[in-house]
Amino acid sequence: MPNAPTRARVDPQKIDTTPKRRPPWIRVKIDKSKNYHEVNHLVHAHSLHTVCEEAMCPNRGECWGSGTATFMILGDICTRACKFCDVKHGRPKAVDWDEPERVAQTVREMNLKHVVITSVNRDERPDGGAPIFTALIRRIRELQPECTIEVLIPDFKGSVEALKIVMDARPDVLNHNVETVPQLFKEVQPQSKYEYSKATLVNAKKLAPDVLTKSGLMVGLGETMPQIKSTMRDLRDWGVDILTIGQYLQPSRRHYPIIRYYHPDEFAELKGFGLELGFRWVESAPLVRSSYHAGEQVRALRAAK
């Protein structure tokens, strides 16, 4: 069975997780291989954005080195200002309707087997930019039909109409990250609502039961272990198939502070708990990000059917 449970149990008294300097399990060196430079060239040659760069992902070297990337569409300026995020915020530029063609051509040039498409929030639009997701999904299907497609979408303010535009294009994976526990939503991401995230994930399953749904959590923002597990129960109750859990890393001193570092054993405990809840896949480790090993997850779950 893929992703079998890990039943680690942690004694908190034996783990020092106070935020002094980054512990050894957090440090990562970006290996700029030949493939890394090829991906970098393609992304910039087509005037594209990647969340790998915009969000300062610690796995950029590993993913780009293996010839994969997470593309960020609808520009690089977000209408929200979440305190943990390093993506620029403000008034976005007009929607670029040629963007889906450029991204799809890049996917074909890279000969990708799995692609992740995410975006900034576009709250100034009633549809949240959903038609761009649909246009891109359909164009990738035309140019690279063997490539599986994962979309990491905003909450669209809970709009079923906007969500339906995306789901009608039938991505292989519909991902929407809750990011943190409900008790911290107002503090950490004040323009978002837990109810919006719930509506997005619940309605995605109703609109397309065959599409895998996925969500992700950051830890280290001040939540407690019981709060994390309660949120995991919510996500499973909403029908989420795949869960990712990773350590929050502060992009700069002006961003939300790291309250604590979680030990790898605690991530192992959360993985085991998630699998016991019934998630089909749980990716839980300090450096895990939403699209980390995304292609492997889809291939394994398809093979397990």
Buried (B, 14 or more C-beta within 10 A) or exposed (E): EEBEEBEBEBEEEEBEBEEEEBBEBBEBEBEEBEBBEBBBEBBEEBEBBBBBBBBBBBBBBBBBBEBBBBBBBBBBBBBBBBBBBBBEBEEBEEBBEEBBBBBBBBBBBBEBBBBBBBBBBBBEBEBBBBBBBBBBBBBBBEBBEEBBBBBBBBBBBBBBEBBBBBBEBBBBBBBBBBBBBBBBBEEBBEBBBBEBBBBBBBBBBEBBEEBBBBBBBBBBBBBEBEBBBBBBEBBBEBEBBBBBBBBBBBBEEEBBEBBBBBBBBBBBBBBBBBBEBEBBBBBBBBBBBBBBBBBBBBBBBEEEE
